Amino acid sequence: QVQLVESGGGLVQPGGSLRLSCAASGSIFRLNVMGWYRQAPGKLRELVASISRGGSTNYADSVKGRFTISRDNAKNTVYLQMNNLKPEDTAAYYCNADHTGRSWDRRDYWGQGTQVTVSS
Protein backbone atom coordinates (compact mmCIF):
# COMPACT_ATOMS: atom_id res chain seq x y z
CA GLN A 1 0.00 0.00 0.00
CA VAL A 2 3.05 2.22 0.43
CA GLN A 3 5.58 2.47 -2.35
CA LEU A 4 9.13 3.75 -2.11
CA VAL A 5 10.92 4.96 -5.22
CA GLU A 6 14.62 5.81 -5.18
CA SER A 7 16.42 8.07 -7.59
CA GLY A 8 19.79 9.75 -7.96
CA GLY A 9 22.12 6.81 -8.39
CA GLY A 10 24.67 6.59 -11.14
CA LEU A 11 28.32 6.48 -12.06
CA VAL A 12 30.66 8.90 -10.32
CA GLN A 13 34.42 9.29 -9.99
CA PRO A 14 36.19 8.79 -6.66
CA GLY A 15 35.90 11.94 -4.60
CA GLY A 16 32.68 12.92 -6.29
CA SER A 17 29.22 13.39 -4.85
CA LEU A 18 25.72 12.08 -5.39
CA ARG A 19 22.40 12.76 -3.74
CA LEU A 20 19.91 9.95 -3.45
CA SER A 21 16.22 10.59 -2.98
CA CYS A 22 13.47 8.26 -1.85
CA ALA A 23 9.86 9.34 -2.19
CA ALA A 24 7.07 7.47 -0.44
CA SER A 25 3.60 7.35 -1.95
CA GLY A 26 0.32 5.52 -1.50
CA SER A 27 -1.72 5.18 1.67
CA ILE A 28 0.64 6.97 4.01
CA PHE A 29 -0.38 7.56 7.59
CA ARG A 30 2.82 7.77 9.57
CA LEU A 31 6.37 7.25 8.42
CA ASN A 32 8.55 6.42 11.40
CA VAL A 33 12.26 5.72 11.08
CA MET A 34 13.53 5.83 7.51
CA GLY A 35 16.90 4.69 6.33
CA TRP A 36 19.27 3.76 3.58
CA TYR A 37 20.84 0.34 3.21
CA ARG A 38 23.33 -0.89 0.67
CA GLN A 39 24.44 -4.22 -0.66
CA ALA A 40 27.56 -4.88 -2.69
CA PRO A 41 28.29 -8.12 -4.54
CA GLY A 42 29.40 -10.79 -2.10
CA LYS A 43 28.39 -8.69 0.88
CA LEU A 44 25.46 -8.66 3.26
CA ARG A 45 23.02 -5.80 3.17
CA GLU A 46 24.12 -3.19 5.68
CA LEU A 47 22.60 -0.11 7.22
CA VAL A 48 24.19 3.06 5.90
CA ALA A 49 22.17 5.68 7.74
CA SER A 50 18.83 6.13 9.43
CA ILE A 51 16.76 9.06 10.62
CA SER A 52 13.85 9.29 13.01
CA ARG A 53 10.74 11.42 12.63
CA GLY A 54 12.33 13.98 14.91
CA GLY A 55 15.59 14.07 12.98
CA SER A 56 17.86 11.89 15.11
CA THR A 57 20.42 10.21 12.87
CA ASN A 58 22.67 7.18 12.90
CA TYR A 59 25.47 6.36 10.50
CA ALA A 60 27.66 3.42 9.72
CA ASP A 61 31.24 4.12 10.78
CA SER A 62 32.40 3.77 7.19
CA VAL A 63 30.36 6.77 6.04
CA LYS A 64 30.52 9.11 9.03
CA GLY A 65 31.69 12.55 8.00
CA ARG A 66 31.00 11.86 4.33
CA PHE A 67 27.28 11.06 4.11
CA THR A 68 24.34 13.04 5.45
CA ILE A 69 20.82 11.71 5.77
CA SER A 70 17.85 14.06 5.93
CA ARG A 71 14.10 13.95 5.46
CA ASP A 72 11.23 16.16 4.48
CA ASN A 73 8.12 14.92 6.23
CA ALA A 74 5.85 17.19 4.21
CA LYS A 75 7.12 15.53 1.03
CA ASN A 76 7.37 12.02 2.52
CA THR A 77 10.90 11.93 1.22
CA VAL A 78 14.25 10.90 2.64
CA TYR A 79 17.59 11.92 1.14
CA LEU A 80 21.15 10.73 1.32
CA GLN A 81 23.85 13.22 0.41
CA MET A 82 27.04 11.32 -0.38
CA ASN A 83 30.30 13.24 -0.57
CA ASN A 84 33.89 12.14 -1.12
CA LEU A 85 32.71 8.88 -2.59
CA LYS A 86 35.08 5.93 -2.59
CA PRO A 87 35.16 2.80 -4.74
CA GLU A 88 34.10 0.77 -1.71
CA ASP A 89 30.84 2.73 -1.66
CA THR A 90 29.83 0.95 -4.86
CA ALA A 91 26.62 -0.93 -4.14
CA ALA A 92 22.92 -1.08 -4.71
CA TYR A 93 21.30 1.36 -2.32
CA TYR A 94 17.87 0.62 -0.89
CA CYS A 95 15.46 2.93 0.85
CA ASN A 96 13.59 1.60 3.87
CA ALA A 97 10.67 3.00 5.81
CA ASP A 98 8.94 1.86 8.98
CA HIS A 99 5.28 2.73 8.41
CA THR A 100 2.23 2.76 10.67
CA GLY A 101 -1.11 2.61 8.89
CA ARG A 102 -4.48 4.02 9.90
CA SER A 103 -5.49 0.58 11.14
CA TRP A 104 -2.41 0.61 13.40
CA ASP A 105 -0.64 -1.99 11.34
CA ARG A 106 3.10 -1.54 11.25
CA ARG A 107 5.55 -2.85 8.71
CA ASP A 108 8.71 -2.09 6.80
CA TYR A 109 8.67 -1.08 3.16
CA TRP A 110 11.55 -1.25 0.73
CA GLY A 111 12.40 0.52 -2.46
CA GLN A 112 13.55 -1.27 -5.58
CA GLY A 113 17.12 -0.07 -5.22
CA THR A 114 19.33 2.33 -7.10
CA GLN A 115 22.84 1.52 -8.24
CA VAL A 116 25.78 3.66 -7.17
CA THR A 117 29.06 2.96 -8.91
CA VAL A 118 32.25 4.79 -7.93
CA SER A 119 34.97 4.28 -10.48
CA SER A 120 37.54 6.22 -12.47
C-alpha positions in Angstrom: 0.0 0.0 0.0 3.1 2.2 0.4 5.6 2.5 -2.4 9.1 3.7 -2.1 10.9 5.0 -5.2 14.6 5.8 -5.2 16.4 8.1 -7.6 19.8 9.7 -8.0 22.1 6.8 -8.4 24.7 6.6 -11.1 28.3 6.5 -12.1 30.7 8.9 -10.3 34.4 9.3 -10.0 36.2 8.8 -6.7 35.9 11.9 -4.6 32.7 12.9 -6.3 29.2 13.4 -4.9 25.7 12.1 -5.4 22.4 12.8 -3.7 19.9 9.9 -3.4 16.2 10.6 -3.0 13.5 8.3 -1.8 9.9 9.3 -2.2 7.1 7.5 -0.4 3.6 7.3 -1.9 0.3 5.5 -1.5 -1.7 5.2 1.7 0.6 7.0 4.0 -0.4 7.6 7.6 2.8 7.8 9.6 6.4 7.2 8.4 8.5 6.4 11.4 12.3 5.7 11.1 13.5 5.8 7.5 16.9 4.7 6.3 19.3 3.8 3.6 20.8 0.3 3.2 23.3 -0.9 0.7 24.4 -4.2 -0.7 27.6 -4.9 -2.7 28.3 -8.1 -4.5 29.4 -10.8 -2.1 28.4 -8.7 0.9 25.5 -8.7 3.3 23.0 -5.8 3.2 24.1 -3.2 5.7 22.6 -0.1 7.2 24.2 3.1 5.9 22.2 5.7 7.7 18.8 6.1 9.4 16.8 9.1 10.6 13.8 9.3 13.0 10.7 11.4 12.6 12.3 14.0 14.9 15.6 14.1 13.0 17.9 11.9 15.1 20.4 10.2 12.9 22.7 7.2 12.9 25.5 6.4 10.5 27.7 3.4 9.7 31.2 4.1 10.8 32.4 3.8 7.2 30.4 6.8 6.0 30.5 9.1 9.0 31.7 12.5 8.0 31.0 11.9 4.3 27.3 11.1 4.1 24.3 13.0 5.4 20.8 11.7 5.8 17.9 14.1 5.9 14.1 13.9 5.5 11.2 16.2 4.5 8.1 14.9 6.2 5.8 17.2 4.2 7.1 15.5 1.0 7.4 12.0 2.5 10.9 11.9 1.2 14.3 10.9 2.6 17.6 11.9 1.1 21.2 10.7 1.3 23.9 13.2 0.4 27.0 11.3 -0.4 30.3 13.2 -0.6 33.9 12.1 -1.1 32.7 8.9 -2.6 35.1 5.9 -2.6 35.2 2.8 -4.7 34.1 0.8 -1.7 30.8 2.7 -1.7 29.8 1.0 -4.9 26.6 -0.9 -4.1 22.9 -1.1 -4.7 21.3 1.4 -2.3 17.9 0.6 -0.9 15.5 2.9 0.9 13.6 1.6 3.9 10.7 3.0 5.8 8.9 1.9 9.0 5.3 2.7 8.4 2.2 2.8 10.7 -1.1 2.6 8.9 -4.5 4.0 9.9 -5.5 0.6 11.1 -2.4 0.6 13.4 -0.6 -2.0 11.3 3.1 -1.5 11.3 5.6 -2.9 8.7 8.7 -2.1 6.8 8.7 -1.1 3.2 11.6 -1.2 0.7 12.4 0.5 -2.5 13.5 -1.3 -5.6 17.1 -0.1 -5.2 19.3 2.3 -7.1 22.8 1.5 -8.2 25.8 3.7 -7.2 29.1 3.0 -8.9 32.2 4.8 -7.9 35.0 4.3 -10.5 37.5 6.2 -12.5 
